[in-house]
Amino acid sequence: MTTTTEARRRIAARRPGPGAPSLRVERALQREGYAVLVGMDEVGRGALAGPVTVGVCAVDPTCRSAPQGVRDSKLLTPAARERLVPLIRRWSLAHAVGHASPSEIDEVGIMAALRLAGERALAQLGLTPDLVLLDGNHDWLTDPGREGLLGLLADGPPCPPVRTMVKADLRCSSVAAASVLAKVTRDALLVQMADEHPAYGWQHNKGYAAQEHQDALRAHGPSPYHRRSWRLAGTAEEGAAQ
């Protein structure tokens, strides 16, 4: 028979630890009238190769505490992130991941590409959020022209209002969950891309500027998956900067 003390310990073990994300911010916003909230986070902004990826995770008042272990994806091991993905999908009201390709980043720039990936993610949700909770201090999602790069938001409801919050991925369960979805999805894409171009070590560095990646760029030049508008190792742009 389980004692009262043992039961209390088990309950405490399921609760978020100090500093763990919670739904406290989301609940406060819901009390302000934003019933359906979407946590949004990006991954791959600073990479040299591969897409920039945006994850979204929608919650409403019926969503209970996030699955145990949900954290900002940077604080989790790859195995922990992958274990959480199916739990997050079942827990959330809706979820999605959107991408902008390296060629799109070259064409419109990284900030507009983030918006493009965010719009693609929102378009997959199948619902209209009352508010987007965005990690950071800059609203890169709202198009200054209010017309959406894809025309998706222009043809339907306007882009939802956005609330930015520094370190939202550390404080808010919906944003932390979105970061996990984005990270796992993008990492899997980079591993697939590594099979085509094994020299760059993307299965390890995920397209970021690790030394092995930079050495391979100098030896082989950029691949079709590199952001060619960026200052890449071994290119004329790098030489001009030195």
N, C-alpha and C positions, 0 to 999 in steps of 0.2 A: 504494500500500500504506500502511495506517495504521501509524504508528510507535508504539512503546510509550509515548512521551511524550504523543502525541495521544490515545491510548486512555485514558490516565490522566486527561487533562483532561476528556474526555467523561464519564467515570465521576464525576469530582468535580462536574461541572456538574449531574448528575442527583441528587446528594445534597442533603439539606436544608441551607440555609445556617445560619450562627450565629443562634440564637434562633428558628429555624423549628420548627413543631410536628413531633413525631415520635411513634412508638409506644412510646417508652421507658416511659412511665407505664403504658400498657396492658399491655405485656409483664410488668412487675413485678406487676401485679394478676393477670394470668393465672397467674403462678408461685404466687400465693397460693391459686389454685384457682378463680378466676372466669374460666372459659374463654370464655364468650360475653359480651362487654362491649358496652354501648350508650353512646355519647357523645350527650349531649343539650344543646341550647342553644336559647334563645328570642330572638325579635325582636319589637319592637312594644310592649314593656311600657309605655314612656313616651309613646306616640303619643296624639293626641287623637281619631283616627278610625281605623277599620279594626280587624281582629282582632288578637289576640295570637297568635303563631305559634310552634310548637315543632318543631324538627327533631331527628330521631334517626338515628344511623348505627351499625349493629352490626358488630363485628369479632370474629374468633376467631383462633386461632394460625395458620390457613392464610392469613390476609390479610397481604400483604406491605406494603411502604412505601406510603403514600398517594400519589396522583398528584402530580407535581411542581407546585408553586404553591399547594397547599392551605394556606390561612391563615385566621385569623379573618376573617369576611366584611367587617368594617369596614375592613380594611386592603387590600381589593381593589377594583378598578374594577368597575362593572356588567358590562362585557364579559368581564373575567377570571372573575367569578363564574359567569356563564352558560356560559362555555366549560368550567368545571370540573364542572358538574352531571352531564352524562352520564358523565364519567370517574369521579366519586364513586359513581354508581349501579352502574357495572360493578365497581368495586373493593370495595365494601362487601359484607358478608355479607347484609345487609338494610338497608333505609332507609325512612323515612316522614316525613310532615309532618302535624301536627295543628293545628287552629285553635280558638279560642273567640271568639265573635262579640261585637260591641260591646254588644248587649242582654244577653248572658250576663255580660260584665264588669260591666255596671250591676247585674245581679241578684245576683251572688255576690261581687263584688269582684275586684281584679286578681290576688291571690295564688291564690285558688281557681280563677280562670279559667286561670291558668298550669297548674295541676294538671289541669284539664279538658282543655286542649290537649295536655298531655303524655300523659295517658291515651289520648286518641284516637290520638296518634302510635304509642304502644306497641301498641295494639290492632291496628294495621295491619301490624305487622312479620311476623306468622306464625311467631314463635318466642318462647321464654321466656328472657330474658336472665338471666345469673347476677348481674349488677351493672349499675347505671346510674351513669355518670360525669357529674356535673352541674356546669356552670360556675357559679362563685360560692361564697359561704360560707353560703348558706341552702338547706335542703332543702325546696323548695316542692312537690315531687312527692309525697312521702309523705303520705297522708291521715291526720290524727290518729285518725280512726275506723277506718282500715284498710279502708274499704268502697268507695272510688272513687266519684266524683261520678256517673259514668255507670252504675255497677253492673257495668261490664265486668270490672274486676279482682276484684270481689267474687264474681262467678259463676265465674271461672276461678282461675288461680293467684294468690296474694297479690302485691301490688306488690313488685317486686324490691328488694333492698337498694340503697341510694343512697350514693355517696361524693361529697362535694362537694370542689371544688378551685378556689381563687381563680386566675383567669387560665388556667383549663383550656383555653379557646379559643385561647390563645397557645402552650400547651405540648403539647396532646394532639391528634393527628391526627383521632381519631374525633370529638372535640368541635368542632374547627375545620370538619370536613366537615359536621357537623350544622348549624353556623351558616350555612354557605353554602347548604345546601338550604333552610333556613328563610327566609333573606333573599331568595333568588331567587323563591321561591314567593309570599311575602307581597308583594314589590314588584310582581309581575305582577298580583296581585289589586287592589292600589291603582291601578295604571294602568287596569285595567278599570273600576273604580269612578269614576275621573276622567272617563271618557267619559259617565257618567250625571250627574255633578255637576262640571262643568269649572271652576266659580268658585274652588274651593279649591286648585287647583294640585297635586293629589295625585300627578300623574305626576312632579313634581319633588320634593315634600317628603315623600311617602309617609305622609302623615297626621300628621307631627310638627308641632311648634309654630313653624313658620317664620312670618315676618312676613306674607307673602302669605296664608297660611292663617288667621292671626288676624284680618287685615283683612277677609277674606271672611266669617268668622264674625260679625263685627260688622255687616257689610252685609246678610248673607242669613240669619243664624241657623244653627243646627245642622241637618245632614241626618240621614236615618235611619241613616247609617253612623257618626255621632259617638257618643262615649261620654258620654251625657247626664248621668250622675252626676258627671262631672268638672267642674272649674271652667273652663268654656269662655268665651272672649272673647265679649262682647256678650250674655251671659245674666245672669239675676238673681243667679246664684251669684257671678259675677265682680263685679257691683256690690256685693253684700253684703260681699265681701272687701276692698273698697277703703275 
